[in-house]
Amino acid sequence: MLTSSPPPPATTTYTPSISTPATDHIDTSASLQAYLAAPLPYAIDDWVKAACPSHGCTAEKRFYCAKCVCWVGVPAGVQVPRLRLPLEVNIIIADNRKKSTAIQVGVVATESVRVWDTWTGGLEELAAEPWEVDETLVLFPSQDAVTLNAMSFEELTVIKRVVVLDSRWNNTTTVLDHPGVRRLTKRVKLKNPPQESLCWRYHSKGEGLLSSAEALYYFFKDYEWLTHRRVKAVHSVTESSGQNEDGEVMLEEIMHIFRLNINVIKESYNKGARKNLPLPMEAAGKARIKAHRSKQRLEAVAKKSKREILQKEGGVHHGSKEAIEDT
C-alpha cells in the first residue's frame, strides 16, 4: 500500500561535502561510520515525544511515526533531511514496524518509498501491481542473486524500482515464496557487504547480513557508482548543507534516523548500570548479547529436561513451575 504523510518540515542535510561514491566497501563503511559518529548540531534531549501530525493518528512518538511514515515533533530550528532516491523503494514489512530500519529510510525519503505491510494484506496488493520483471530488483542475498556490477549498463538503465524485505532472518522464506514476490525473479545482492552490521539488533545467521537501512545504503552506493544517478534533496537547502548545484546530497543522509537512534543508545549507555558495558552495535557488545542468549537457551534446555524427568517420575503434576524451581 502507498503510505502517505503530512507536508514535511523544513529540510536540509548535515553533510560537509559531496564526494564520488566509493566502490570499495571498506571506504564506503568508513564514510557511513564517520557520518553516524559525527556530533548532531543540536542536543538530542531537545527532541521529545509529540503527537503524530497525520490526520486520524493519535500516537505520541519521538522522531517519527512508524505507522504513518512521517517526522514527529521536530524541534524548532532543527532541520531534517527530505530526499528523493534515484529508484522507487518498495518495503515489504514482515516484522514490527517500530523495529524496522527500512521504515526509517521511508521517513527521510517519503516521495520515493512505498510500504507493503504483510499484516494488512500488503502482499496481495503488491501481487496486483503491473510491474515488469526487467524493471524491478529484489534486494536479497539468495543463491540466485547477482551483484549490480554483474549487470550491463543497459539492464541497469531500465530499472525503476527495488524491493527490500524487512523481516527477521528466520521469517524470510514465507514472504519470498508468496506469488507476488516470487514472480519478481531479478534478485540482487551486495558485492562486498561489511562483515558486521552497525545495527543494535542481534541475529545469529552469520556475517555479512545487514539491517534493511544499511542494505539500502550500500545498494544505492553501488547503484550511484554504476549509473551516476544520485540522491537529491526534495526542497532547496542552504549551500553549507552539503548540496551541490544539481541538488545532490550525500547518500549517508538516508541513515539519519539510524544516526538519531545510535545517539539515544549511546546516551543510555553513558549512565546507570550499563555505563561500563560495550555498546550493542559494537563487536564486544554483540559478543556479550550472544553469550547472554546462549546462556538463556542452555538454562531453558536444562529446565525442560528437569520438567521431563519429574513428569516421568510422577513427582510433578503437568510440570508445575514451583516444583521445577524447587529442584
VOBA-1610 file (N, C-alpha, C; in pm, whole numbers, padded with zeros to 5 digits, always signed):
BEGIN
Met+00084-00118+00000Met+00000+00000+00000Met+00088+00123+00000Leu+00040+00231-00062Leu+00116+00355-00066Leu+00093+00431+00062Thr+00199+00462+00132Thr+00187+00531+00260Thr+00197+00680+00238Ser+00100+00753+00290Ser+00100+00899+00275Ser+00144+00964+00405Ser+00183+01088+00397Ser+00226+01159+00516Ser+00193+01306+00501Pro+00193+01384+00610Pro+00163+01526+00604Pro+00277+01603+00540Pro+00256+01730+00506Pro+00364+01810+00449Pro+00487+01808+00538Pro+00606+01798+00481Pro+00728+01784+00561Pro+00770+01913+00627Pro+00847+01901+00736Pro+00904+02020+00798Pro+01017+02073+00712Ala+01072+02186+00751Ala+01185+02243+00678Ala+01297+02141+00668Thr+01366+02137+00555Thr+01461+02030+00534Thr+01599+02081+00497Thr+01697+02003+00535Thr+01834+02029+00497Thr+01912+01902+00517Thr+02040+01908+00495Thr+02124+01791+00518Thr+02241+01831+00606Tyr+02292+01736+00679Tyr+02407+01763+00765Tyr+02527+01691+00704Thr+02589+01753+00606Thr+02700+01691+00536Thr+02799+01799+00494Pro+02928+01771+00505Pro+03025+01874+00472Pro+03053+01888+00324Ser+03034+01782+00246Ser+03070+01788+00104Ser+03008+01671+00030Ile+03010+01681-00103Ile+02967+01572-00191Ile+03092+01508-00248Ser+03100+01376-00244Ser+03217+01306-00295Ser+03174+01194-00387Thr+03265+01152-00474Thr+03236+01041-00562Thr+03217+00915-00481Pro+03111+00836-00510Pro+03087+00714-00432Pro+03205+00618-00441Ala+03233+00551-00332Ala+03343+00457-00327Ala+03297+00319-00367Thr+03378+00247-00443Thr+03342+00111-00482Thr+03392+00011-00378Asp+03492+00048-00303Asp+03546-00045-00204Asp+03463-00036-00076His+03418-00151-00026His+03327-00148+00089His+03392-00094+00214Ile+03528-00105+00223Ile+03598-00051+00341Ile+03585+00101+00341Asp+03608+00166+00225Asp+03594+00310+00216Asp+03450+00352+00240Thr+03357+00278+00181Thr+03216+00310+00198Thr+03174+00295+00344Ser+03219+00189+00409Ser+03187+00169+00551Ser+03244+00281+00635Ala+03366+00324+00603Ala+03428+00433+00678Ala+03347+00561+00663Ser+03296+00587+00543Ser+03216+00706+00519Ser+03087+00703+00601Leu+03022+00586+00605Leu+02899+00573+00683Leu+02928+00585+00832Gln+03032+00521+00878Gln+03065+00526+01021Gln+03099+00669+01064Ala+03168+00743+00977Ala+03201+00881+01009Ala+03074+00966+01021Tyr+02980+00941+00931Tyr+02852+01014+00935Tyr+02775+00982+01063Leu+02768+00855+01099Leu+02693+00814+01217Leu+02758+00864+01346Ala+02891+00877+01343Ala+02964+00920+01463Ala+02972+01071+01477Ala+02940+01145+01370Ala+02950+01291+01374Ala+02851+01348+01476Pro+02891+01448+01553Pro+02800+01506+01652Pro+02681+01574+01586Leu+02566+01563+01648Leu+02447+01631+01597Leu+02458+01781+01623Pro+02398+01862+01537Pro+02406+02008+01557Pro+02307+02059+01661Tyr+02251+01970+01742Tyr+02158+02008+01847Tyr+02161+01901+01954Ala+02109+01932+02071Ala+02106+01835+02181Ala+01994+01734+02156Ile+02025+01605+02164Ile+01926+01501+02137Ile+01809+01509+02234Asp+01833+01559+02356Asp+01727+01571+02455Asp+01624+01677+02418Asp+01658+01765+02322Asp+01562+01866+02277Asp+01446+01804+02199Trp+01470+01684+02150Trp+01368+01616+02069Trp+01291+01521+02160Val+01170+01557+02193Val+01089+01479+02286Val+00967+01422+02214Lys+00895+01335+02282Lys+00775+01275+02224Lys+00671+01383+02193Ala+00599+01360+02082Ala+00493+01453+02043Ala+00385+01376+01967Ala+00272+01439+01946Ala+00162+01375+01873Ala+00195+01367+01725Cys+00164+01255+01664Cys+00184+01239+01521Cys+00096+01339+01447Pro+00150+01410+01347Pro+00071+01513+01277Pro-00024+01456+01172Ser-00019+01326+01144Ser-00105+01267+01043Ser-00251+01268+01089His-00340+01295+00997His-00483+01301+01029His-00532+01164+01076Gly-00597+01162+01191Gly-00653+01039+01243Gly-00560+00955+01327Cys-00433+00994+01334Cys-00336+00919+01416Cys-00323+00989+01551Thr-00337+00914+01658Thr-00331+00971+01792Thr-00204+00932+01866Ala-00113+00867+01797Ala+00009+00818+01862Ala+00101+00933+01902Glu+00172+00913+02013Glu+00277+01006+02054Glu+00409+00936+02035Lys+00496+00995+01956Lys+00621+00932+01919Lys+00736+01030+01930Arg+00856+00973+01932Arg+00976+01054+01927Arg+01045+01030+01792Phe+01082+01133+01726Phe+01148+01132+01595Phe+01051+01109+01480Tyr+00979+00996+01483Tyr+00894+00964+01367Tyr+00785+00867+01407Cys+00683+00859+01322Cys+00575+00762+01341Cys+00594+00649+01241Ala+00615+00529+01291Ala+00640+00415+01202Ala+00514+00376+01125Lys+00399+00402+01182Lys+00273+00369+01114Lys+00248+00463+00997Cys+00265+00591+01020Cys+00234+00693+00918Cys+00355+00730+00833Val+00473+00684+00872Val+00599+00709+00799Val+00619+00860+00781Cys+00626+00930+00892Cys+00646+01075+00886Cys+00725+01122+01008Trp+00785+01239+00996Trp+00855+01300+01107Trp+00756+01343+01215Val+00799+01339+01340Val+00713+01379+01452Val+00793+01466+01548Gly+00735+01578+01586Gly+00791+01661+01692Gly+00926+01721+01663Val+00953+01757+01539Val+01083+01817+01507Val+01098+01947+01585Pro+01203+01960+01667Pro+01220+02081+01749Pro+01234+02206+01664Ala+01192+02317+01718Ala+01206+02445+01648Ala+01353+02471+01614Gly+01376+02508+01491Gly+01512+02537+01448Gly+01590+02417+01397Val+01538+02296+01418Val+01606+02175+01371Val+01558+02143+01230Gln+01650+02123+01139Gln+01618+02093+01001Gln+01649+01945+00973Val+01556+01876+00914Val+01571+01733+00889Val+01577+01706+00739Pro+01640+01596+00698Pro+01651+01567+00555Pro+01520+01520+00494Arg+01499+01556+00371Arg+01385+01511+00293Arg+01439+01485+00152Leu+01451+01356+00118Leu+01527+01319-00001Leu+01444+01250-00108Arg+01495+01255-00229Arg+01437+01179-00341Arg+01544+01081-00390Leu+01513+00952-00385Leu+01609+00849-00424Leu+01603+00826-00575Pro+01711+00775-00635Pro+01713+00754-00780Pro+01623+00640-00828Leu+01578+00554-00737Leu+01483+00447-00769Leu+01371+00446-00667Glu+01255+00398-00707Glu+01147+00377-00610Glu+01184+00259-00521Val+01166+00276-00391Val+01195+00170-00295Val+01062+00115-00243Asn+01046-00017-00254Asn+00927-00084-00205Asn+00966-00172-00086Ile+00912-00138+00031Ile+00946-00209+00154Ile+00835-00307+00189Ile+00871-00435+00199Ile+00776-00535+00246Ile+00800-00555+00395Ile+00703-00515+00476Ile+00716-00524+00621Ile+00659-00657+00669Ala+00744-00739+00727Ala+00701-00866+00786Ala+00754-00875+00928Asp+00762-00762+00993Asp+00815-00753+01129Asp+00746-00637+01198Asn+00784-00611+01320Asn+00729-00499+01394Asn+00773-00368+01329Arg+00678-00286+01287Arg+00711-00159+01221Arg+00804-00073+01305Lys+00783-00074+01435Lys+00862+00012+01523Lys+01010-00029+01524Lys+01038-00154+01488Lys+01175-00202+01485Lys+01236-00196+01345Ser+01159-00158+01247Ser+01203-00159+01108Ser+01297-00043+01077Thr+01416-00073+01030Thr+01507+00034+00987Thr+01472+00082+00846Ala+01405-00002+00767Ala+01363+00041+00633Ala+01259+00152+00642Ile+01169+00143+00741Ile+01070+00249+00762Ile+01140+00382+00788Gln+01253+00377+00857Gln+01330+00499+00884Gln+01376+00564+00754Val+01416+00482+00658Val+01453+00535+00526Val+01330+00597+00460Gly+01214+00534+00479Gly+01091+00587+00424Gly+01055+00724+00476Val+01082+00750+00603Val+01054+00881+00663Val+01141+00988+00596Val+01266+00955+00572Val+01360+01050+00514Val+01335+01072+00365Ala+01282+00969+00299Ala+01262+00975+00153Ala+01119+00934+00118Thr+01022+01002+00177Thr+00881+00963+00164Thr+00837+00954+00019Glu+00878+01049-00065Glu+00833+01052-00203Glu+00883+00933-00284Ser+00987+00867-00236Ser+01049+00757-00311Ser+01014+00620-00257Val+00937+00613-00149Val+00918+00486-00078Val+00770+00448-00072Arg+00744+00320-00097Arg+00611+00261-00077Arg+00626+00147+00024Val+00524+00132+00110Val+00529+00032+00216Val+00418-00069+00195Trp+00456-00197+00200Trp+00361-00307+00184Trp+00366-00390+00312Asp+00259-00382+00390Asp+00256-00446+00522Asp+00190-00584+00511Thr+00265-00688+00543Thr+00212-00824+00531Thr+00098-00850+00628Trp+00090-00770+00736Trp-00014-00790+00836Trp-00148-00734+00792Thr-00149-00649+00690Thr-00274-00586+00645Thr-00300-00610+00496Gly-00256-00727+00447Gly-00283-00762+00307Gly-00189-00701+00206Gly-00074-00653+00252Gly+00019-00587+00161Gly+00070-00675+00049Leu+00094-00803+00075Leu+00146-00892-00029Leu+00044-00913-00140Glu-00083-00922-00104Glu-00187-00938-00205Glu-00197-00812-00291Glu-00184-00696-00230Glu-00187-00571-00304Glu-00065-00559-00395Leu+00051-00599-00343Leu+00173-00595-00424Leu+00162-00688-00545Ala+00099-00804-00526Ala+00085-00901-00635Ala+00004-00843-00751Ala-00083-00747-00721Ala-00167-00687-00824Ala-00097-00576-00901Glu+00021-00536-00855Glu+00095-00429-00924Glu+00145-00477-01060Pro+00122-00401-01167Pro+00164-00442-01302Pro+00312-00413-01329Trp+00397-00464-01244Trp+00539-00437-01260Trp+00601-00529-01364Glu+00688-00473-01446Glu+00766-00552-01539Glu+00885-00612-01464Val+00911-00741-01490Val+01020-00809-01419Val+01154-00742-01446Asp+01178-00699-01569Asp+01307-00638-01604Asp+01327-00502-01541Glu+01220-00443-01489Glu+01229-00310-01430Glu+01236-00314-01277Thr+01234-00435-01220Thr+01223-00449-01076Thr+01332-00539-01020Leu+01401-00490-00917Leu+01502-00568-00847Leu+01452-00604-00708Val+01484-00725-00663Val+01458-00766-00526Val+01593-00777-00456Leu+01614-00694-00355Leu+01741-00693-00283Leu+01736-00797-00172Phe+01798-00911-00199Phe+01800-01019-00101Phe+01913-01116-00139Pro+01996-01160-00041Pro+02112-01245-00073Pro+02077-01392-00094Ser+01989-01420-00189Ser+01954-01559-00220Ser+02062-01620-00310Gln+02056-01750-00329Gln+02159-01820-00408Gln+02160-01775-00553Asp+02044-01733-00606Asp+02037-01693-00746Asp+02058-01543-00765Ala+02089-01470-00656Ala+02108-01325-00667Ala+02243-01292-00729Val+02248-01182-00806Val+02372-01134-00866Val+02402-00995-00810Thr+02522-00950-00826Thr+02557-00814-00783Thr+02526-00717-00896Leu+02512-00589-00861Leu+02478-00489-00961Leu+02585-00479-01071Asn+02711-00495-01031Asn+02816-00480-01131Asn+02821-00598-01228Ala+02743-00704-01200Ala+02733-00816-01294Ala+02627-00788-01401Met+02551-00680-01383Met+02450-00642-01480Met+02508-00542-01580Ser+02457-00544-01701Ser+02504-00450-01802Ser+02447-00311-01774Phe+02508-00210-01832Phe+02459-00073-01815Phe+02317-00062-01871Glu+02291-00130-01981Glu+02158-00128-02042Glu+02054-00188-01947Glu+02091-00295-01879Glu+01999-00356-01783Glu+01969-00261-01668Leu+02074-00193-01620Leu+02057-00103-01506Leu+01971+00018-01541Thr+01982+00066-01664Thr+01910+00189-01700Thr+01759+00169-01709Val+01713+00047-01724Val+01568+00024-01732Val+01506-00004-01595Ile+01591-00018-01492Ile+01539-00046-01358Ile+01465+00076-01305Lys+01345+00052-01252Lys+01263+00160-01197Lys+01245+00150-01046Arg+01262+00029-00993Arg+01231+00011-00850Arg+01314-00102-00790Val+01328-00098-00660Val+01393-00204-00585Val+01301-00244-00470Val+01290-00373-00445Val+01207-00426-00338Val+01299-00479-00229Val+01271-00439-00104Val+01352-00486+00009Val+01260-00548+00112Leu+01301-00661+00164Leu+01222-00734+00263Leu+01271-00697+00403Asp+01182-00640+00483Asp+01216-00606+00621Asp+01151-00708+00713Ser+01231-00805+00757Ser+01180-00917+00833Ser+01293-00974+00918Arg+01256-01052+01018Arg+01359-01131+01087Arg+01415-01231+00986Trp+01543-01261+01001Trp+01606-01352+00904Trp+01540-01490+00906Asn+01481-01527+01018Asn+01416-01658+01027Asn+01283-01664+00950Asn+01228-01548+00913Asn+01094-01545+00856Asn+01090-01506+00708Thr+01204-01507+00642Thr+01208-01455+00505Thr+01148-01551+00402Thr+01156-01681+00426Thr+01114-01778+00325Thr+00967-01763+00288Thr+00882-01745+00389Thr+00738-01734+00363Thr+00707-01617+00271Val+00772-01504+00293Val+00747-01386+00210Val+00801-01407+00069Leu+00922-01460+00058Leu+00983-01481-00073Leu+00905-01581-00157Asp+00835-01673-00092Asp+00758-01774-00164Asp+00619-01727-00203His+00580-01609-00158His+00448-01557-00195His+00447-01526-00346Pro+00340-01561-00416Pro+00335-01539-00563Pro+00366-01395-00603Gly+00325-01298-00521Gly+00350-01159-00554Gly+00497-01124-00556Val+00577-01196-00476Val+00722-01171-00471Val+00796-01271-00559Arg+00749-01394-00562Arg+00816-01499-00639Arg+00823-01465-00788Arg+00725-01390-00839Arg+00724-01353-00981Arg+00835-01255-01016Leu+00890-01189-00913Leu+00997-01092-00935Leu+01130-01166-00929Thr+01176-01209-01043Thr+01289-01303-01050Thr+01425-01236-01057Lys+01428-01105-01067Lys+01557-01035-01077Lys+01607-01004-00936Arg+01684-01094-00881Arg+01734-01080-00744Arg+01877-01027-00744Val+01905-00934-00654Val+02040-00878-00645Val+02088-00882-00500Lys+02219-00881-00484Lys+02281-00880-00352Lys+02395-00780-00353Leu+02446-00748-00236Leu+02558-00655-00225Leu+02687-00725-00265Lys+02775-00653-00333Lys+02900-00713-00379Lys+02994-00742-00263Asn+03016-00642-00179Asn+03108-00657-00067Asn+03046-00601+00060Pro+02948-00668+00116Pro+02886-00614+00238Pro+02984-00621+00355Pro+02974-00528+00448Pro+03058-00535+00568Pro+03030-00666+00642Gln+03130-00716+00709Gln+03113-00840+00783Gln+03021-00823+00902Glu+03020-00703+00959Glu+02939-00678+01078Glu+02841-00564+01053Ser+02718-00584+01094Ser+02617-00479+01087Ser+02641-00377+01198Leu+02604-00252+01173Leu+02612-00149+01275Leu+02482-00141+01356Cys+02386-00224+01320Cys+02257-00223+01390Cys+02272-00289+01526Trp+02192-00242+01622Trp+02198-00292+01759Trp+02115-00419+01777Arg+02032-00457+01681Arg+01954-00580+01691Arg+02042-00698+01654Tyr+02045-00797+01741Tyr+02133-00913+01724Tyr+02063-01024+01645His+02139-01090+01556His+02091-01212+01492His+02205-01312+01487Ser+02172-01437+01465Ser+02274-01544+01469Ser+02288-01613+01334Lys+02260-01540+01225Lys+02262-01600+01092Lys+02394-01585+01019Gly+02494-01529+01084Gly+02625-01523+01021Gly+02666-01382+00982Glu+02780-01374+00917Glu+02839-01245+00880Glu+02781-01192+00749Gly+02795-01062+00729Gly+02755-01000+00604Gly+02606-00978+00589Leu+02527-00999+00694Leu+02383-00978+00689Leu+02350-00850+00764Leu+02296-00754+00693Leu+02280-00620+00746Leu+02134-00588+00775Ser+02113-00479+00846Ser+01977-00427+00861Ser+01930-00375+00726Ser+01799-00357+00711Ser+01744-00313+00583Ser+01796-00175+00543Ala+01808-00084+00639Ala+01858+00050+00609Ala+02002+00044+00558Glu+02085-00034+00623Glu+02224-00048+00580Glu+02231-00110+00440Ala+02148-00213+00417Ala+02148-00279+00286Ala+02110-00180+00176Leu+02011-00096+00203Leu+01971+00004+00103Leu+02082+00106+00082Tyr+02150+00144+00188Tyr+02262+00238+00174Tyr+02370+00182+00082Tyr+02415+00059+00108Tyr+02521+00001+00027Tyr+02472-00031-00115Phe+02346-00068-00127Phe+02289-00091-00260Phe+02296+00037-00344Phe+02250+00148-00286Phe+02249+00273-00362Phe+02390+00329-00383Lys+02483+00297-00296Lys+02622+00336-00320Lys+02672+00271-00450Asp+02646+00141-00463Asp+02686+00072-00587Asp+02609+00126-00707Tyr+02480+00150-00689Tyr+02397+00199-00798Tyr+02443+00338-00845Glu+02475+00425-00749Glu+02526+00557-00784Glu+02654+00548-00867Trp+02742+00460-00824Trp+02871+00448-00892Trp+02854+00398-01035Leu+02762+00305-01055Leu+02745+00242-01186Leu+02660+00324-01282Thr+02569+00405-01230Thr+02477+00478-01317Thr+02491+00630-01310His+02561+00679-01208His+02578+00823-01184His+02446+00893-01154Arg+02345+00815-01113Arg+02219+00872-01067Arg+02223+00877-00915Arg+02201+00994-00858Arg+02226+01011-00715Arg+02106+01065-00640Val+02111+01052-00510Val+02004+01101-00424Val+02003+01253-00427Lys+01881+01311-00423Lys+01867+01456-00427Lys+01776+01503-00316Ala+01789+01631-00282Ala+01700+01692-00183Ala+01569+01729-00251Val+01459+01707-00182Val+01328+01741-00238Val+01310+01891-00241His+01358+01960-00140His+01343+02105-00130His+01480+02169-00127Ser+01488+02295-00164Ser+01615+02365-00166Ser+01671+02375-00025Val+01802+02369-00014Val+01868+02377+00115Val+01982+02478+00106Thr+02040+02508+00219Thr+02147+02607+00221Thr+02275+02551+00162Glu+02357+02639+00113Glu+02481+02596+00047Glu+02571+02518+00141Ser+02569+02551+00269Ser+02658+02487+00365Ser+02612+02347+00403Ser+02495+02305+00354Ser+02440+02177+00397Ser+02501+02058+00326Gly+02580+02081+00221Gly+02639+01969+00150Gly+02569+01937+00021Gln+02475+02021-00023Gln+02408+02001-00152Gln+02490+02069-00260Asn+02510+01999-00373Asn+02582+02064-00482Asn+02484+02136-00573Glu+02533+02194-00683Glu+02448+02279-00767Glu+02337+02202-00837Asp+02349+02070-00846Asp+02245+01988-00907Asp+02144+01937-00805Gly+02156+01981-00680Gly+02063+01939-00577Gly+02098+01805-00517Glu+02217+01751-00550Glu+02256+01620-00498Glu+02308+01634-00355Val+02280+01533-00274Val+02328+01530-00136Val+02396+01396-00111Met+02468+01389-00002Met+02536+01265+00029Met+02435+01157+00068Leu+02457+01037+00019Leu+02366+00926+00040Leu+02354+00891+00188Glu+02456+00921+00267Glu+02452+00889+00410Glu+02329+00947+00479Glu+02268+01049+00421Glu+02152+01112+00483Glu+02032+01018+00495Ile+02028+00911+00415Ile+01914+00818+00431Ile+01924+00742+00564Met+02039+00751+00630Met+02060+00686+00759Met+02042+00784+00876His+01972+00893+00852His+01962+00998+00953His+01892+00950+01081Ile+01783+00878+01069Ile+01713+00831+01189Ile+01793+00720+01257Phe+01860+00638+01180Phe+01953+00538+01233Phe+02055+00609+01321Arg+02103+00722+01274Arg+02201+00802+01348Arg+02140+00858+01477Leu+02016+00905+01469Leu+01950+00955+01589Leu+01937+00846+01695Asn+01898+00726+01652Asn+01882+00616+01747Asn+02015+00574+01809Ile+02122+00579+01730Ile+02254+00548+01784Ile+02291+00647+01895Asn+02258+00774+01872Asn+02285+00875+01975Asn+02206+00848+02102Val+02081+00805+02088Val+01999+00773+02205Val+02060+00655+02281Ile+02103+00553+02208Ile+02163+00435+02271Ile+02292+00474+02345Lys+02373+00555+02280Lys+02498+00598+02343Lys+02471+00672+02474Glu+02372+00760+02472Glu+02340+00834+02594Glu+02290+00742+02705Ser+02211+00641+02667Ser+02159+00550+02770Ser+02268+00463+02828Tyr+02376+00439+02750Tyr+02487+00358+02799Tyr+02592+00442+02871Asn+02572+00570+02877Asn+02668+00657+02946Asn+02630+00682+03091Lys+02524+00614+03136Lys+02480+00636+03274Lys+02416+00509+03327Gly+02403+00503+03458Gly+02335+00392+03522Gly+02413+00262+03518Ala+02341+00151+03526Ala+02404+00019+03539Ala+02479-00023+03414Arg+02445+00037+03299Arg+02510-00003+03173Arg+02629+00085+03136Lys+02670+00171+03225Lys+02771+00270+03191Lys+02901+00209+03141Asn+02943+00099+03199Asn+03071+00038+03160Asn+03056-00078+03061Leu+02937-00098+03010Leu+02914-00207+02914Leu+02944-00160+02772Pro+02990-00251+02685Pro+03012-00213+02545Pro+02879-00185+02475Leu+02881-00094+02380Leu+02759-00059+02307Leu+02709-00177+02225Pro+02579-00195+02212Pro+02524-00313+02143Pro+02554-00317+01994Met+02595-00204+01934Met+02630-00206+01792Met+02778-00235+01769Glu+02856-00245+01877Glu+02998-00277+01867Glu+03020-00427+01877Ala+03135-00474+01829Ala+03165-00617+01828Ala+03159-00676+01969Ala+03218-00604+02067Ala+03217-00653+02205Ala+03075-00659+02260Gly+02992-00562+02223Gly+02854-00562+02268Gly+02775-00676+02207Lys+02796-00703+02079Lys+02727-00815+02014Lys+02771-00948+02076Ala+02901-00959+02110Ala+02951-01081+02173Ala+02887-01101+02310Arg+02868-00991+02383Arg+02804-01001+02515Arg+02659-01048+02502Ile+02588-00992+02403Ile+02449-01032+02381Ile+02442-01178+02338Lys+02534-01219+02252Lys+02536-01358+02205Lys+02558-01453+02323Ala+02652-01420+02411Ala+02680-01504+02528Ala+02559-01509+02621His+02494-01396+02638His+02376-01391+02726His+02263-01478+02671Arg+02241-01471+02540Arg+02134-01550+02481Arg+02168-01699+02480Ser+02294-01730+02462Ser+02335-01871+02469Ser+02310-01926+02609Lys+02340-01846+02711Lys+02315-01887+02849Lys+02165-01907+02872Gln+02082-01819+02817Gln+01937-01832+02831Gln+01887-01960+02766Arg+01942-01993+02650Arg+01900-02115+02581Arg+01939-02239+02660Leu+02060-02239+02716Leu+02105-02353+02795Leu+02020-02370+02920Glu+01985-02258+02983Glu+01900-02264+03102Glu+01761-02316+03066Ala+01710-02277+02950Ala+01579-02323+02907Ala+01580-02473+02880Val+01689-02522+02817Val+01702-02665+02790Val+01711-02743+02921Ala+01790-02691+03017Ala+01806-02758+03146Ala+01672-02765+03220Lys+01596-02656+03217Lys+01466-02653+03284Lys+01369-02751+03219Lys+01374-02758+03084Lys+01286-02852+03013Lys+01322-02996+03050Ser+01453-03024+03061Ser+01497-03159+03096Ser+01450-03196+03236Lys+01460-03103+03332Lys+01412-03128+03468Lys+01263-03157+03469Arg+01190-03080+03389Arg+01046-03099+03383Arg+01012-03240+03332Glu+01080-03282+03226Glu+01053-03414+03167Glu+01088-03526+03264Ile+01201-03510+03337Ile+01241-03613+03435Ile+01138-03623+03546Leu+01093-03508+03597Leu+00995-03508+03705Leu+00861-03566+03660Gln+00823-03538+03538Gln+00699-03592+03486Gln+00705-03744+03475Lys+00819-03794+03431Lys+00835-03939+03419Lys+00832-04006+03556Glu+00889-03937+03655Glu+00894-03995+03790Glu+00765-03969+03868Gly+00674-03893+03807Gly+00547-03866+03875Gly+00560-03768+03988Gly+00668-03692+03989Gly+00692-03602+04101Gly+00632-03465+04082Val+00571-03437+03967Val+00513-03307+03943Val+00393-03321+03853His+00290-03247+03884His+00169-03253+03803His+00176-03148+03693His+00180-03193+03567His+00189-03106+03449His+00315-03020+03453Gly+00419-03063+03518Gly+00544-02986+03520Gly+00528-02850+03581Ser+00470-02842+03697Ser+00445-02711+03757Ser+00573-02633+03781Lys+00564-02505+03767Lys+00679-02416+03778Lys+00741-02426+03917Glu+00655-02434+04022Glu+00707-02437+04157Glu+00792-02560+04184Ala+00747-02676+04138Ala+00821-02799+04162Ala+00955-02800+04091Ile+00955-02743+03970Ile+01081-02739+03892Ile+01181-02647+03959Glu+01134-02531+04005Glu+01226-02436+04066Glu+01278-02483+04201Asp+01204-02576+04266Asp+01247-02628+04394Asp+01353-02737+04380Thr+01376-02788+04257Thr+01472-02897+04239Thr+01611-02842+04225
//
